[in-house]
C-alpha cells in the first residue's frame, strides 16, 4: 500500500504479520532487550522491512538504531521512515540525492477514540473532518488526519531537528485525487508539504515525500 503513494525513487517494503523476519543486529537487540513481546515483534519486523528496502536500492544494511524520541538513524546519504500498527509494518527508503525526506504512517481503519480529535486537530481541521464525513462518507477522516500529521512530522524532523506539535501543522485533504497538503505553522520555519493517502485491508496509510 505504502509504495503506491510515493515516487519511483523510493523503495518500500511492507509486512502484514511477523512470520518472516531477519535477526536483529546486537545493537538493535539491545534497544528492545526489556521490551514486551509485542514491541519486540513489531520492532524486528520493521527493521527487516528496512533492510530489505535498503538492499533493493543497493545500499548498506547495518544496524538501524534510534535517535531522540525513537527516530530511526539511517546510513549517510539515505532518508527513510518506518511505521507499524496492528497487522501492518512498513519501511521506505531513498537516496537523499533523489528525495530529501520521507514520512509514512499506518493506522487502523477506524475512528479515533473519543476526545483524541480535540487534542490533535485545529478548529478548522475539526470543521473539515465534519464536512468530509458528510460529503465523502466511508474513510475515518479523523484517523486520516491523525495519520497525515504523523507523516508530516516524520518528514519534517529530519530536515529541521525540531519537534513538531499536533497544533503546529494544518492539514487539508483533497478527496478528488487522494492527496493532502499541510502547512507547518512554526514561526519563522513555515513551509508546505504534499502528501497522499489511501485506505484498504483494514488500514489507513499516509505518506509524504519531500523532493529535491
C-alpha positions, 0 to 999 in steps of 0.5 A: 500500500505504502509504495503506491503513494510515493515516487519511483525513487523510493523503495518500500517494503511492507509486512502484514504479520511477523512470520518472516523476519531477519535477526536483529543486529546486537545493537538493535537487540539491545534497544528492545532487550526489556521490551514486551513481546509485542514491541519486540515483534513489531520492532524486528519486523520493521527493521527487516522491512528496512533492510530489505528496502535498503538492499533493493536500492543497493545500499548498506544494511547495518544496524538501524538504531534510534535517535531522540524520541525513537527516530530511526538513524539511517546510513549517510546519504539515505532518508527513510521512515518506518511505521507499524500498527496492528497487522501492518509494518512498513519501511521506505527508503531513498537516496537523499540525492533523489528525495530529501525526506520521507514520512509514512504512517499506518493506522487502523481503519477506524475512528479515533477514540473519543476526545483524541480529535480535540487534542490533535486537530485545529478548529478548522481541521475539526470543521473539515473532518465534519464536512468530509464525513458528510460529503465523502462518507466511508474513510475515518477522516479523523484517523486520516488526519491523525495519520497525515500529521504523523507523516508530516512530522516524520518528514519534517524532523529530519530536515529541521531537528525540531519537534513538531506539535499536533497544533503546529501543522494544518492539514487539508485533504483533497478527496478528488485525487487522494492527496493532502497538503499541510502547512507547518505553522512554526514561526519563522520555519513555515513551509508546505508539504504534499502528501497522499493517502489511501485506505484498504485491508483494514488500514489507513496509510499516509505518506509524504515525500519531500523532493529535491 
